């Protein structure tokens, strides 16, 4: 009887229903991630796997400069991508939210997301075509006489990676910012204007602080996946633009050193998570300080 | 006004690569560069001659279909549970299911490779890719279906129950038709994601490559590039068609659920 009542309860029906996707995520996501952690403490000795737990892989990553260099570069590139993507995305999200008539908004968002869904590989490859020495950009700039010789700083270096990834992750930044801007009560803005604030003052005292959650979400959503990007650094990054994912791939598929690759993947995830938490905390403190300063004046 | 100019410039930036594709696909020159040489259909004919590509496309279509169906099936369970019921640890459970949305794909690829090859010693096949693609499609499917399931009037289903239908029949006869547009939209989006996914397939494909993995190989051969442009053009047109249909159904679903459209798939 008690069981029968439990079986029909809200909680039980919800849990039963959610259990297939939940168990799917446990077996194919949580368990494999746990396996990667376990694996990172083992070592590879040519063809045999040594299962004695050791910190050897982590020691290698700490001591050999190659890993540190790539890790720092990946964090640097991912942070630059985050900054550029969010900075470029904010005005467009603002435009769609404040200047596009309501019935046109979803059309604009749809147009923004379309390029994101179309063949990722070929899209990245086309940036190589656009930015190359004889590329679209150089030949048109030469044609108009704006430059005397082709620009070389735009391909096969970290700049190219930043630009290409800023293109690839645009919707990831625009949508969260758009959602937070849409939530802003428009009468607040009118009130501020009525009380004599200028357009710019209203923007900085109301719009920007209220959009902050969306901006932070956009930063995190762009930062975390970009650190693991493989295709873009490989195609447009050149030798000095390679990132951590390229090294992970080499360790797993070429050098057959899965344990070291696993350790590197974990170090990369921990670094990016730490960096994320750091800048969120900094942003929160800054917001708190500005609020306080405003309250005092 | 400046903002409008910026918006237009930004859209040009977003569409630049997609618009260049057909330009080079029809350009009668083996080099992908300006100036253009003239019009040709030749590169499309080339595509017809690459047998290995056809196998890769067939593989990818099969993987994308299976991934879409399984991901949407699981997505229906999760979205329905999340919108209709309160249960313990709801946030944690839903959080775990949604994680692949932000997790770098290489992490998913590496972790499954470790488990399947190093620990379970299973052979890699199309099914290993499908298993991984379901994982990354599921969050998108849930995001779309949440829109379709939320605001659904519970009293409709209760009425069916009162009239003597079983719980499953009430769901099938009342709720399912109402959320059908959302389901179709979710199927199409999952299909598009799986068809385009590269890095996981790169790590997990066995002897038969998927289409993106095959394209990746082609990119190393300069003489193949115009054919890749032609293939890209076909893919872009195909995905735009699929997305327009998906968007149509998503909006219809929102309308049926009585929701105001907030726009966007993500």
Contacts between the chains, C-beta under 8 A, distances in Angstrom:
chain1	res1	chain2	res2	distance
A	10	B	85	5.5
A	10	B	86	5.9
A	10	B	87	7.2
A	11	B	85	7.2
A	11	B	86	6.7
A	11	B	87	4.4
A	11	B	88	6.1
A	12	B	87	7.7
A	13	B	85	5.8
A	14	B	81	4.9
A	14	B	84	7.3
A	14	B	85	2.8
A	14	B	86	6.5
A	14	B	87	3.4
A	14	B	90	7.4
A	15	B	81	7.8
A	15	B	87	4.7
A	15	B	88	7.3
A	17	B	77	5.3
A	17	B	80	5.9
A	17	B	81	4.0
A	17	B	85	6.9
A	18	B	77	6.4
A	18	B	78	5.8
A	18	B	81	3.8
A	18	B	82	7.3
A	18	B	87	6.9
A	18	B	90	7.9
A	18	B	93	5.8
A	18	B	94	7.7
A	19	B	77	7.9
A	20	B	74	5.7
A	20	B	77	5.1
A	21	B	74	4.1
A	21	B	75	7.1
A	21	B	77	5.4
A	21	B	78	4.2
A	21	B	97	5.4
A	21	B	138	6.3
A	21	B	142	7.9
A	22	B	78	7.7
A	22	B	93	5.2
A	22	B	96	7.1
A	22	B	97	6.5
A	24	B	74	5.8
A	24	B	134	7.1
A	24	B	135	7.3
A	24	B	138	7.4
A	25	B	96	5.0
A	25	B	97	4.8
A	25	B	99	7.6
A	25	B	135	7.2
A	25	B	138	7.6
A	26	B	96	7.4
A	28	B	112	6.8
A	28	B	131	5.9
A	28	B	132	7.3
A	28	B	134	7.8
A	28	B	135	5.3
A	29	B	96	7.0
A	29	B	99	6.6
A	29	B	100	6.8
A	29	B	108	7.3
A	29	B	111	7.6
A	29	B	135	5.9
A	30	B	96	6.5
A	31	B	115	7.0
A	32	B	111	3.6
A	32	B	112	5.4
A	32	B	114	6.5
A	32	B	115	4.5
A	33	B	107	7.6
A	33	B	111	5.1
A	35	B	111	6.6
A	35	B	114	5.3
A	35	B	115	5.0
A	35	B	119	6.0
A	36	B	107	8.0
A	36	B	110	6.4
A	36	B	111	4.7
A	36	B	114	5.4
A	39	B	114	5.3
A	39	B	118	6.9
A	49	B	118	7.1
A	88	B	10	6.8
A	91	B	3	6.3
A	91	B	6	5.4
A	91	B	7	7.6
A	91	B	10	7.6
A	92	B	6	7.3
A	92	B	7	5.7
A	92	B	10	5.0
A	94	B	3	7.3
A	95	B	3	4.9
A	95	B	4	7.1
A	95	B	6	7.2
A	95	B	7	4.7
A	96	B	7	7.8
A	99	B	3	6.2
A	99	B	4	7.1
A	105	B	263	5.3
A	106	B	251	7.3
A	106	B	261	5.0
A	106	B	262	7.7
A	106	B	263	3.6
A	106	B	264	7.3
A	108	B	263	7.7
A	109	B	263	4.0
A	109	B	264	4.4
A	110	B	243	7.8
A	110	B	247	5.5
A	110	B	263	7.3
A	110	B	264	7.7
A	111	B	11	7.0
A	112	B	11	7.8
A	112	B	14	6.7
A	113	B	243	7.9
A	113	B	264	6.5
A	113	B	265	6.0
A	113	B	266	7.2
A	114	B	18	7.9
A	114	B	240	6.3
A	114	B	243	6.1
A	115	B	14	5.0
A	115	B	15	5.9
A	115	B	17	7.3
A	115	B	18	5.2
A	117	B	192	5.5
A	117	B	193	7.8
A	117	B	196	7.1
A	117	B	239	5.5
A	117	B	243	5.7
A	118	B	18	5.9
A	118	B	196	7.5
A	118	B	235	6.8
A	118	B	236	4.7
A	118	B	239	4.9
A	118	B	240	7.1
A	119	B	196	5.8
A	119	B	212	7.8
A	119	B	215	8.0
A	119	B	232	5.5
A	119	B	235	4.8
A	119	B	236	6.4
A	119	B	239	7.3
A	120	B	196	5.6
A	120	B	198	6.3
A	120	B	212	7.6
A	121	B	198	5.5
A	121	B	212	5.5
A	121	B	215	5.5
A	121	B	216	6.1
A	121	B	219	7.3
A	122	B	17	7.8
A	122	B	21	6.9
A	122	B	215	6.9
A	122	B	228	6.6
A	122	B	229	7.7
A	122	B	231	7.8
A	122	B	232	3.9
A	122	B	235	7.2
A	123	B	17	4.8
A	123	B	18	7.1
A	125	B	219	5.9
A	125	B	228	7.5
A	126	B	16	7.9
A	126	B	17	3.7
A	126	B	20	5.5
A	126	B	21	6.7
A	127	B	17	6.3
A	129	B	20	6.8
A	129	B	24	7.3
A	129	B	32	5.3
A	129	B	33	7.4
A	130	B	16	6.5
A	130	B	17	6.9
A	130	B	20	7.0
A	132	B	33	7.6
A	134	B	33	4.8
A	134	B	34	7.8
A	135	B	33	7.1
A	136	B	20	6.7
A	136	B	33	8.0
A	136	B	34	6.2
A	139	B	33	7.3
A	139	B	34	4.6
A	139	B	35	7.6
A	140	B	34	7.5
A	167	B	13	6.8
A	167	B	14	6.9
A	167	B	17	7.5
A	170	B	14	6.1
A	171	B	264	7.8
A	171	B	266	6.4
A	172	B	266	7.2
A	175	B	264	5.1
A	175	B	266	4.8
A	178	B	263	7.8
A	178	B	264	7.3
A	179	B	262	7.3
A	182	B	262	6.9
A	220	B	102	7.2
A	221	B	102	5.8
A	224	B	102	5.0
A	224	B	103	7.2
A	224	B	104	6.6
A	225	B	102	6.3
A	225	B	103	7.5
A	225	B	104	5.1
A	225	B	105	7.3
A	227	B	104	6.3
A	228	B	104	2.4
A	228	B	105	6.7
A	228	B	106	4.4
A	228	B	107	6.1
A	229	B	104	7.3
A	229	B	106	7.9
A	230	B	106	5.8
A	230	B	199	5.3
A	230	B	202	7.9
A	231	B	198	6.3
A	231	B	199	7.0
A	235	B	219	7.5
A	245	B	104	7.2
A	245	B	106	4.7
A	245	B	199	7.8
A	248	B	106	6.1
A	248	B	110	6.4
A	249	B	106	7.3
A	249	B	202	7.9
A	249	B	203	7.7
A	252	B	110	6.3
A	252	B	113	6.4
A	252	B	203	7.1
A	253	B	203	7.2
A	258	B	113	7.6
A	258	B	114	6.2
A	258	B	118	5.6
A	261	B	110	6.6
A	262	B	110	6.8
A	262	B	114	6.2
A	265	B	106	7.4
A	265	B	107	5.9
A	265	B	110	5.3
A	269	B	104	7.9
A	269	B	107	6.5
